[in-house]
Amino acid sequence: MATYHSTRSRIEALSAKQAIRRGIAPDGGLYVSDELGERRIDLAGLASKGYLELAREVLGLLLPDYSADAIAACVDEAYGDTFASPEVTPLVKLAGESTDAQALPSYVLELWHGPTSAFKDVALQMLPRLMARTNAADEGAADKIMIVTATSGDTGKAALAGFADAPGCGITVFYPEGKVSRVQELQMSTQEGANVSVCAVRGNFDDAQSAVKGIFADRELAARLAASGVQLSSANSINVGRLVPQVVYYFAAYAQLLREGAVEAGDAVEFCVPTGNFGDILAGYYAKRLGLPVAKLIVASDKNNVLFDFLTTGAYDRERPFYTTTSPSMDILISSNLERMLYYLADGDCELVARLMDELAGGRYTVPADLLARIQEVFGCGWADEDEVAAAIKDCWERHGYLIDPHTACGYHALQQVAAAPDARARVVLSTASPYKFPRAVASSLGLFCPPDDFACMQVLEKATGTCAPTQLSELREKPVLHDAVVDIDGMGAFVEAASAKL
């Protein structure tokens, strides 16, 4: 049975259920299992497996202390009827003129057919089910859980949708005031649920995320909450229960390629992933460790290109200008899940990871040259500034008749920047959000008149492209705002404590 421990030490050995219930290790590290990759997914017969069957298989490997029946129930509840596509994450070929110099077939993996129109739904429909099948006995702790999450845009709503009115749980979501799209803000501020708290923060996402980590490390707060029967946990991808469901859609993409005849079993595929916090692309690395033939994982960044610089030079420097862009979910300078990647590619060197994270607290670290070389064997990188994002949206529409959002546009642009790996037989861009979550940015990129109101802009976009906004987005206009709190960074802990008192 797989055991989990911190990326920064091996002092504790936890089960998957314990790791999920805790969310983050007491030393600030993230939970990892040294058994990752010891058991692998058999590619034979992969083409015949649908999403639910693949999810049962992948989650069964990564979370082995859950019974097969428990995993099956979680999968059915999460994906049985909550996604608009029967494929859950359908793969779409970019028709028309190829943008790839090597003329490899290019595809888009649509991850946004869930209830909040963003890729986070895939994991955050699953996490509450996994959490519900833990209990206080697993952790020897409180019987109620308060989920505390900072969001750069999409995680917040997806977490709220997953955890609203979940038994034994509350959820508190913080987002940076004025730094998410209007649609994203309304998705959160109109959220119903007796156990839901939402708050804007004066600062950027990195400020909020760092403060949330500080809240988890606050022993005095933890003691006060424990006295009232409450334990903190996370719905960010720092929680292993949020990360592992994302591994599934890499295998689902490969299965769809096999069914189409685009590849044969064993052929390598390249994945280009728009990412800020490194969770979505780390799931691709997990898939590779589980036996998926991954030629390369391309990190696509926006103007906040700290990951591009790191992957190019080996130096991670958070002391740099922060830009608010049209791809707010990627406006991040501290990529938390990079820590897990460092752990695995440093062959489990906890001391090195702990030292690097200590240095990052001071603003910067540089990895050893041999470690950078290993990282660059697995990961490529590209980035797009705001003009390039707009140009990519326009090019994808004019060349392929396919509408993409600004985050996906970063991936589309990076795919053209980065030469394909020699062994790649197909290239897949992960599309992380519906274009209708960012209607003004998309319409403006297409040269359309943009009314000041996002919902009027949705209608302009629908008329011009013949596409349709997801109902759950277009209906937001009519919903009342239920959450309007705003706090400074140093007020976040008190907000969590007040929200926990309501459980």
Secondary structure, 3 states (H helix, E strand, C coil): CCCEEECCCCCCCECHHHHHHHCCCCCCCCEECCCCCCCCCCCCCHHHCCHHHHHHHHHHHHCCCCCHHHHHHHHHHHHCCCCCCCCCCCEEECCCCCCCCCCCCEEEEECCCCCCCECHHHHHCCHHHHHHCCCHHHHCCCCEEEEEEECCCHHHHHHHHHHCCCCCEEEEEEEECCCCCHHHHHHHHCCCCCCEEEEEEECCHHHHHHHHHHHHHCHHHHHHHHHCCEEEECCCCCCHHHHHHHHHHHHHHHHHHHHHCCCCCCCEEEEEEECCCCHHHHHHHHHHHCCCCEEEEEEEECCCCHHHHHHHHCEEECCCCCCCCCCHHHCCCCCCCHHHHHHHHCCCCHHHHHHHHHHHHCCEEECCHHHHHHHHHHEEEEECCHHHHHHHHHHHHHHHCCCCCHHHHHHHHHHHHCCCCCCEEEEEEEECECHHHCHHHHHHHCCCCCCCCHHHHHHHHHHHHCCCCCHHHHHHHHCCCCCCEEEEHHHHHHHHHHHHCCC
